[in-house]
């Protein structure tokens, strides 16, 4: 699977980017995770899981103002 945000239908796009971002966090690939999670957040800005994972990613990357 590619390490770049994916695009399809909005629902599929959201879910794929969210889950891929989570997988990349678990693998320690935070810069790649950030791109996927930012794409998911663009599609569903109010989604709590996306906001949480993105906040964790920003925190681990030292981007405390965004976390």
DSSP file (Angstrom, degrees, kcal/mol; ACC not computed):
  #  RESIDUE AA STRUCTURE BP1 BP2  ACC     N-H-->O    O-->H-N    N-H-->O    O-->H-N    TCO  KAPPA ALPHA  PHI   PSI    X-CA   Y-CA   Z-CA
    1    1 A X              0   0    0      0, 0.0     2,-0.0     0, 0.0     0, 0.0   0.000 360.0 360.0 360.0 144.1    0.0    0.0    0.0
    2    2 A X        -     0   0    0      1,-0.1     4,-0.1     2,-0.1     0, 0.0  -0.265 360.0-135.3 -69.2 154.7    1.2    3.5   -0.8
    3    3 A X  S    S+     0   0    0      2,-0.1     2,-0.4    32,-0.0    -1,-0.1  -0.106  78.5  91.6-101.3  34.1    2.4    5.9    1.9
    4    4 A X  S    S-     0   0    0     31,-0.1    -2,-0.1    32,-0.0    28,-0.0  -0.963  91.9 -87.5-125.6 145.2    0.5    8.8    0.4
    5    5 A X        -     0   0    0     -2,-0.4     2,-0.2     1,-0.1    31,-0.1  -0.191  48.0-136.4 -51.1 139.7   -3.1    9.9    1.2
    6    6 A X        -     0   0    0      7,-0.2     2,-0.4    -4,-0.1    11,-0.1  -0.619  13.1-155.6-100.4 158.1   -5.6    8.0   -0.9
    7    7 A X        +     0   0    0     -2,-0.2     2,-0.2     9,-0.1     3,-0.1  -0.995  34.5 118.5-139.4 131.8   -8.7    9.3   -2.7
    8    8 A X  S    S-     0   0    0     -2,-0.4     2,-0.1     1,-0.4     6,-0.0  -0.475  75.3 -12.7-150.7-137.3  -11.9    7.5   -3.7
    9    9 A X  S  > S-     0   0    0     -2,-0.2     4,-3.5     1,-0.1    -1,-0.4  -0.467  76.7-108.6 -69.0 153.7  -15.5    8.1   -2.7
   10   10 A X  H  > S+     0   0    0      1,-0.2     4,-2.4     2,-0.2     5,-0.2   0.883 117.7  45.7 -54.8 -42.7  -15.7   10.4    0.3
   11   11 A X  H  > S+     0   0    0      2,-0.2     4,-2.2     1,-0.2    -1,-0.2   0.943 118.2  41.8 -67.3 -47.1  -16.8    7.6    2.7
   12   12 A X  H  > S+     0   0    0      2,-0.2     4,-2.8     1,-0.2     5,-0.3   0.910 114.2  53.1 -64.2 -42.4  -14.1    5.2    1.5
   13   13 A X  H  X S+     0   0    0     -4,-3.5     4,-2.3     2,-0.2     5,-0.2   0.926 109.9  47.9 -59.2 -47.3  -11.5    7.9    1.3
   14   14 A X  H  X S+     0   0    0     -4,-2.4     4,-2.6    -5,-0.3    -2,-0.2   0.960 114.4  44.6 -58.8 -53.6  -12.2    8.9    4.9
   15   15 A X  H  X S+     0   0    0     -4,-2.2     4,-2.7     1,-0.2     5,-0.3   0.903 113.7  49.2 -62.7 -43.4  -12.0    5.3    6.3
   16   16 A X  H  X S+     0   0    0     -4,-2.8     4,-2.5     1,-0.2     5,-0.2   0.927 114.1  45.1 -62.3 -45.3   -8.9    4.3    4.4
   17   17 A X  H  X S+     0   0    0     -4,-2.3     4,-2.2    -5,-0.3    -2,-0.2   0.899 113.9  49.9 -67.1 -40.2   -7.0    7.4    5.4
   18   18 A X  H  X S+     0   0    0     -4,-2.6     4,-2.0    -5,-0.2    -2,-0.2   0.957 115.6  41.2 -62.0 -51.4   -8.1    7.1    9.0
   19   19 A X  H  X S+     0   0    0     -4,-2.7     4,-2.2     2,-0.2    -2,-0.2   0.880 114.9  50.6 -69.0 -37.6   -7.2    3.4    9.3
   20   20 A X  H  X S+     0   0    0     -4,-2.5     4,-2.4    -5,-0.3    -1,-0.2   0.912 109.0  52.7 -65.2 -40.5   -3.9    3.7    7.4
   21   21 A X  H  X S+     0   0    0     -4,-2.2     4,-2.0    -5,-0.2    -2,-0.2   0.913 109.2  49.5 -59.5 -42.9   -2.9    6.7    9.6
   22   22 A X  H  X S+     0   0    0     -4,-2.0     4,-2.1     1,-0.2    -1,-0.2   0.896 109.9  50.9 -62.5 -41.7   -3.6    4.5   12.7
   23   23 A X  H  X S+     0   0    0     -4,-2.2     4,-1.6     1,-0.2    -1,-0.2   0.905 109.9  50.1 -61.9 -41.7   -1.5    1.7   11.3
   24   24 A X  H  <>S+     0   0    0     -4,-2.4     5,-2.7     2,-0.2     4,-0.4   0.854 107.3  53.4 -69.4 -34.4    1.4    4.1   10.5
   25   25 A X  H ><5S+     0   0    0     -4,-2.0     3,-1.8     1,-0.2    -1,-0.2   0.955 108.9  50.0 -60.2 -48.3    1.3    5.5   14.1
   26   26 A X  H 3<5S+     0   0    0     -4,-2.1    -2,-0.2     1,-0.3    -1,-0.2   0.824 110.6  50.1 -59.5 -32.2    1.6    2.0   15.4
   27   27 A X  T 3<5S-     0   0    0     -4,-1.6    -1,-0.3    -5,-0.1    -2,-0.2   0.460 117.1-114.5 -85.8  -1.7    4.5    1.4   13.1
   28   28 A X  T < 5S+     0   0    0     -3,-1.8     2,-1.2    -4,-0.4     3,-0.2   0.629  75.8 132.3  79.7  12.9    6.2    4.6   14.3
   29   29 A X     >< +     0   0    0     -5,-2.7     4,-2.4     1,-0.2     5,-0.2  -0.589  22.5 161.3 -97.0  71.6    5.9    6.2   10.9
   30   30 A X  H  >  +     0   0    0     -2,-1.2     4,-2.4     1,-0.2    -1,-0.2   0.845  65.8  54.4 -68.4 -38.4    4.6    9.5   12.2
   31   31 A X  H  > S+     0   0    0     -3,-0.2     4,-1.2     2,-0.2    -1,-0.2   0.919 113.6  43.3 -63.1 -41.5    5.3   11.8    9.3
   32   32 A X  H  > S+     0   0    0      1,-0.2     4,-1.5     2,-0.2     3,-0.2   0.907 111.9  54.1 -68.3 -41.4    3.5    9.4    6.9
   33   33 A X  H  X S+     0   0    0     -4,-2.4     4,-2.8     1,-0.2     5,-0.3   0.898 101.6  60.5 -58.6 -40.8    0.6    9.0    9.4
   34   34 A X  H  X S+     0   0    0     -4,-2.4     4,-2.6     1,-0.2    -1,-0.2   0.906 102.5  50.6 -55.2 -45.8    0.2   12.7    9.6
   35   35 A X  H  X S+     0   0    0     -4,-1.2     4,-1.7    -3,-0.2    -1,-0.2   0.914 112.8  45.4 -60.9 -44.3   -0.6   13.0    5.9
   36   36 A X  H  X S+     0   0    0     -4,-1.5     4,-2.2     1,-0.2    -1,-0.2   0.919 115.3  46.7 -65.5 -43.7   -3.3   10.3    6.0
   37   37 A X  H  X S+     0   0    0     -4,-2.8     4,-2.4     1,-0.2    -2,-0.2   0.851 109.0  53.9 -71.1 -33.8   -4.8   11.7    9.2
   38   38 A X  H  X S+     0   0    0     -4,-2.6     4,-2.0    -5,-0.3    -1,-0.2   0.894 109.3  49.7 -65.2 -37.8   -4.9   15.2    7.9
   39   39 A X  H  X S+     0   0    0     -4,-1.7     4,-1.7    -5,-0.2    -2,-0.2   0.928 110.8  48.9 -64.7 -44.7   -6.7   14.0    4.8
   40   40 A X  H  X S+     0   0    0     -4,-2.2     4,-2.2     1,-0.2    -2,-0.2   0.904 110.5  51.9 -60.7 -40.4   -9.2   12.2    7.0
   41   41 A X  H  < S+     0   0    0     -4,-2.4    -1,-0.2     1,-0.2    -2,-0.2   0.865 105.0  55.3 -65.9 -36.5   -9.7   15.3    9.1
   42   42 A X  H  < S+     0   0    0     -4,-2.0     3,-0.4     1,-0.2    -1,-0.2   0.890 111.9  44.6 -60.4 -38.8  -10.3   17.4    5.9
   43   43 A X  H  < S+     0   0    0     -4,-1.7    -2,-0.2     1,-0.2    -1,-0.2   0.857 133.7  14.6 -76.5 -36.2  -13.1   15.0    5.0
   44   44 A X    ><  +     0   0    0     -4,-2.2     3,-1.8    -5,-0.1    -1,-0.2  -0.633  66.4 173.7-140.3  78.3  -14.7   14.7    8.5
   45   45 A X  T 3  S+     0   0    0     -3,-0.4    -1,-0.1     1,-0.3    -3,-0.1   0.718  79.6  53.2 -62.3 -22.0  -13.4   17.5   10.7
   46   46 A X  T 3  S+     0   0    0      4,-0.0     2,-0.4    -5,-0.0    -1,-0.3   0.491  75.7 121.2 -91.7  -2.9  -15.8   16.7   13.6
   47   47 A X    <>  -     0   0    0     -3,-1.8     4,-2.2     1,-0.2     5,-0.2  -0.468  53.0-153.5 -68.7 121.3  -14.8   13.0   13.8
   48   48 A X  H  > S+     0   0    0     -2,-0.4     4,-2.4     1,-0.2     5,-0.2   0.879  90.7  51.5 -65.0 -41.3  -13.5   12.3   17.3
   49   49 A X  H  > S+     0   0    0      2,-0.2     4,-2.7     1,-0.2     5,-0.2   0.917 111.4  48.0 -64.3 -42.6  -11.3    9.4   16.5
   50   50 A X  H  > S+     0   0    0      1,-0.2     4,-2.6     2,-0.2     5,-0.2   0.936 112.5  48.6 -62.1 -46.9   -9.6   11.3   13.7
   51   51 A X  H  X S+     0   0    0     -4,-2.2     4,-2.2     1,-0.2    -2,-0.2   0.894 112.8  49.0 -61.4 -40.2   -9.0   14.4   15.9
   52   52 A X  H  X S+     0   0    0     -4,-2.4     4,-2.4     2,-0.2    -2,-0.2   0.953 113.5  44.1 -65.1 -50.8   -7.6   12.2   18.7
   53   53 A X  H  X S+     0   0    0     -4,-2.7     4,-2.3     1,-0.2    -2,-0.2   0.882 114.4  50.3 -63.5 -37.8   -5.2   10.3   16.4
   54   54 A X  H  X S+     0   0    0     -4,-2.6     4,-2.8    -5,-0.2    -1,-0.2   0.899 109.9  50.9 -67.0 -39.7   -4.1   13.5   14.7
   55   55 A X  H  X S+     0   0    0     -4,-2.2     4,-2.5    -5,-0.2    -2,-0.2   0.910 110.6  48.7 -62.5 -43.0   -3.5   15.1   18.1
   56   56 A X  H  X S+     0   0    0     -4,-2.4     4,-2.8     2,-0.2     5,-0.2   0.915 112.0  49.9 -62.1 -43.0   -1.4   12.2   19.2
   57   57 A X  H  X S+     0   0    0     -4,-2.3     4,-1.7     2,-0.2     6,-0.2   0.943 111.3  47.2 -62.4 -48.5    0.6   12.4   16.0
   58   58 A X  H  <>S+     0   0    0     -4,-2.8     5,-3.0     1,-0.2     4,-0.3   0.920 112.9  50.6 -58.7 -43.4    1.2   16.1   16.3
   59   59 A X  H ><5S+     0   0    0     -4,-2.5     3,-1.6     1,-0.2    -2,-0.2   0.937 110.3  47.8 -59.9 -48.6    2.2   15.6   20.0
   60   60 A X  H 3<5S+     0   0    0     -4,-2.8    -1,-0.2     1,-0.3    -2,-0.2   0.774 110.3  53.2 -66.0 -25.1    4.7   12.8   19.1
   61   61 A X  T 3<5S-     0   0    0     -4,-1.7    -1,-0.3    -5,-0.2    -2,-0.2   0.458 119.3-111.7 -86.0  -1.0    6.1   15.0   16.3
   62   62 A X  T < 5S+     0   0    0     -3,-1.6     2,-1.2    -4,-0.3     3,-0.2   0.655  77.3 133.9  80.8  15.5    6.7   17.8   18.8
   63   63 A X    >>< +     0   0    0     -5,-3.0     4,-1.5    -6,-0.2     3,-1.4  -0.500  21.3 160.6 -95.1  63.8    4.0   20.0   17.1
   64   64 A X  T 34  +     0   0    0     -2,-1.2    -1,-0.2     1,-0.3    -5,-0.1   0.776  63.9  62.0 -63.0 -31.0    2.5   20.9   20.5
   65   65 A X  T 34 S+     0   0    0     -3,-0.2    -1,-0.3     1,-0.2    -2,-0.1   0.788 111.8  39.4 -66.6 -25.7    0.6   24.0   19.2
   66   66 A X  T <4        0   0    0     -3,-1.4    -1,-0.2     1,-0.2    -2,-0.2   0.703 360.0 360.0 -93.0 -23.4   -1.4   21.8   16.9
   67   67 A X     <        0   0    0     -4,-1.5    -1,-0.2    -9,-0.1    -2,-0.2   0.512 360.0 360.0 -66.6 360.0   -1.9   18.9   19.3
